[in-house]
Amino acid sequence: MADAMVNLDSVAYAESFVPEDEVIATARDRARELGCVPIGPAGGALLRVLAAATGAHAVAEVGTGAGVSGLYLLGGMAADGVLTTVDVEGENQRAAKEAFTEAGIAATRYRMINGSAAEVLPRLRDGAYDLVFVDADKTTYAVYYEQAVRLLRPGGVVAFDNALWHDRVADPAQRDADTVVLRDLGKAVRDDKRLLPALLPVGDGLLVAAKR
């Protein structure tokens, strides 16, 4: 089999394939001002597809940021779906609320919880969520992973952003804490008999898995 070559033009084309509207672009600008790094355009479009494909009525998000990923998730969810989004930074959630308001999203369609996801997630109900998206502190991804599997219904999907972590995860010589956590997460999800996994080279890497 021929060696696969990364074509940067193709990557750029894929990232810009689904244009972002003005509300998402503005939210992305706010994220930059706050020092957040939201999911990229291609990853966001994939989240929207996953929300639509699962017919998501209930989604849990770890890492609200400035609302970029939330806009994508809500864009694919059922019309009466509710996004529960957790972030330790209140300023981020204020920015996200502003983005949701600009998008015309009713306040009844989202629930923002300000706090540590490691403390909040265990209080959410087992098997009650169609989709869980994680984009937060990398060193705690293992905790979020176990909670996500518990929260998902059968057929539900979990997605972790930054799964390739700036091309470091694929390089065994890279041993910094975040890289090791993400590498171990990938192996754990891949080997978990409860899940059907895929690692996608979208943006900084999106690890997705469906619960059997």
TAHUFEN-V930379 format. One record per backbone hydrogen bond with DSSP energy under -0.5 kcal/mol. NH is the residue of the N-H (numbers start at 1). CO is the residue of the C=O. If there is no record, write none. Layout:
nh=NH co=CO
nh=NH co=CO
This chain:
nh=7 co=5
nh=8 co=6
nh=11 co=7
nh=12 co=8
nh=13 co=9
nh=14 co=10
nh=15 co=11
nh=16 co=12
nh=17 co=14
nh=19 co=17
nh=25 co=21
nh=26 co=22
nh=27 co=23
nh=28 co=24
nh=29 co=25
nh=30 co=26
nh=31 co=27
nh=32 co=28
nh=33 co=29
nh=34 co=30
nh=35 co=31
nh=35 co=32
nh=36 co=31
nh=38 co=36
nh=44 co=40
nh=45 co=41
nh=46 co=42
nh=47 co=43
nh=48 co=44
nh=49 co=45
nh=50 co=46
nh=51 co=47
nh=52 co=48
nh=53 co=49
nh=54 co=50
nh=55 co=52
nh=56 co=51
nh=59 co=82
nh=60 co=131
nh=61 co=84
nh=62 co=133
nh=63 co=61
nh=63 co=86
nh=67 co=64
nh=71 co=67
nh=72 co=68
nh=73 co=69
nh=74 co=70
nh=75 co=71
nh=76 co=72
nh=76 co=73
nh=77 co=73
nh=78 co=56
nh=81 co=78
nh=82 co=57
nh=83 co=109
nh=84 co=59
nh=84 co=82
nh=85 co=83
nh=85 co=111
nh=86 co=61
nh=87 co=113
nh=90 co=88
nh=93 co=89
nh=94 co=90
nh=95 co=91
nh=96 co=92
nh=97 co=93
nh=98 co=94
nh=99 co=95
nh=100 co=96
nh=101 co=97
nh=102 co=98
nh=103 co=99
nh=104 co=101
nh=105 co=100
nh=106 co=104
nh=109 co=106
nh=110 co=107
nh=111 co=83
nh=113 co=85
nh=113 co=111
nh=114 co=112
nh=115 co=87
nh=115 co=113
nh=119 co=116
nh=120 co=116
nh=121 co=117
nh=123 co=120
nh=124 co=121
nh=127 co=150
nh=128 co=125
nh=128 co=151
nh=129 co=151
nh=130 co=58
nh=131 co=58
nh=132 co=157
nh=133 co=60
nh=134 co=159
nh=135 co=62
nh=140 co=137
nh=141 co=138
nh=143 co=140
nh=144 co=140
nh=145 co=141
nh=146 co=142
nh=147 co=143
nh=148 co=144
nh=149 co=145
nh=150 co=146
nh=151 co=147
nh=152 co=148
nh=153 co=129
nh=155 co=211
nh=156 co=153
nh=157 co=130
nh=158 co=209
nh=159 co=132
nh=160 co=207
nh=161 co=134
nh=162 co=205
nh=163 co=205
nh=164 co=204
nh=165 co=204
nh=168 co=164
nh=168 co=165
nh=169 co=164
nh=171 co=168
nh=172 co=170
nh=174 co=171
nh=175 co=173
nh=180 co=176
nh=181 co=177
nh=182 co=178
nh=183 co=179
nh=184 co=180
nh=185 co=181
nh=186 co=182
nh=187 co=183
nh=188 co=184
nh=189 co=185
nh=190 co=186
nh=191 co=187
nh=192 co=188
nh=192 co=189
nh=193 co=191
nh=195 co=192
nh=196 co=210
nh=197 co=195
nh=198 co=208
nh=200 co=198
nh=200 co=206
nh=202 co=200
nh=203 co=201
nh=205 co=202
nh=206 co=200
nh=207 co=160
nh=208 co=198
nh=208 co=206
nh=209 co=158
nh=210 co=196
nh=211 co=156
nh=212 co=194
